[in-house]
Structures are given as C-alpha cells and as structure tokens.
Amino acid sequence: MVKLRFKRFGRTHHPVYRLNAIDQRSPRDGRPIEELGTYDPANKDESVQFKCNEERVKYWLSVGAQPSETVAALLKKTGVIEAAKA
C-alpha cells in the first residue's frame, strides 16, 4: 500500500520535511516513489510553511494512497482534501 507521509531533513532542532508518496514497508527516510511537497514548521509565515503539488496529491489519493495523520491534518487545513474524506 502507498502512504503519503513525511521524510525528515534539516539541522538538529530545525527539522524540514518532504511530503512523499512511499511504500508503507519502507523506512521513514527511505526512497520515495514521488516527492510531492515540503513542510517547514519553523517558518513563521503560514502561507510558506506547507507547499505541495495539489494535482499530484489528489492523484495519489484517488488511486488509494493513505495519508498519515499529520499529512491529512495539513491537507485539510490547506483545503486540498475535504474533512470528510480524511
């Protein structure tokens, strides 16, 4: 099964995450199928904090990919998916 989840990058105490479509059996920082966006929680500007390719995210969700809890919450917050779907 394909999952939409984050891969951690960045410095110590300053994480930056990449949103990936990845096989659920792969490790957290393993090789993704496709990179879909970024999330920088330390950025004060909320409009720049989370960026994603909405078209590709919707494609992966349409073919059965499951978002992690954190990814689903951010996608709802930005309006990419509806609250009822996630």
N, C-alpha and C positions, 0 to 999 in steps of 0.2 A: 504494500500500500504506500502511496505517496503522501507525504506530510508537508505542510507549509510551516516552516519553523526557522528560528534564528540561528546564526552561526556567529560566534563571538570573535571580535577583533579588538584592536586598540591597546592602549597602555594599561598598566596597573592602575586601578581605581578610576579609570576613564574608559569604560567599555563603549565600543561601537559595534552594532550588529548588522549583519546582512540577512535579508529575507530570502530564503531558498526553498525551492521545491526539491525534496530529498527523500530517498527511500527510508522508511521508518527503521530499518535494521542498521542503517549507517550511524556511525558515531556523530555526536553533535557538530564537530568541526571537520567531518568527512567531506568527500567530494559530492557536490550537489548535482542534480540533473540540470537545474537552471537557476540563475540568480535573478531575483525579482525586485529588489529594492534595498534600502538601508534604513536604519533606525539609530539615531544618536540621542539618547535620553539626557545627556548633559547639556545639549543645546537649549538655550533659554527661549528661542523663537520657535513656538509650537508649529508654525507653518513649515519650518525647515526640518523639524525633528524626525518626521517619518515621511519617506518618499518611496513610492512603489510604482511599478508598471501595472496600472489597474487592469488593462486589457488582458495581460498575461495571467494576472492573479485570478480574474474571472474565468479565464480558460481552464486553469488548473482546478478551480473549484467545480466547474461544470463537468470535468471528467472524473471527479470523485476524490480529489485530494482533500485531506482533512487538515484544517489549521490547528495549531497549538492554541492553548487558552489565551496566551499573551498576544499572539498574532491575530486571533479572532477579535479580541477586545480592541486592538488598534485599527483593524479593518472596519469594525463597527463605528468607532469614533470618527474615522475619516470619511465614512459614508460609502466605502467600497462595497460592503455587503450589508444586507438588512439584518436587524436584530433577530428576526425570527429564523433566519437560515443558520446562524452560527450557534 
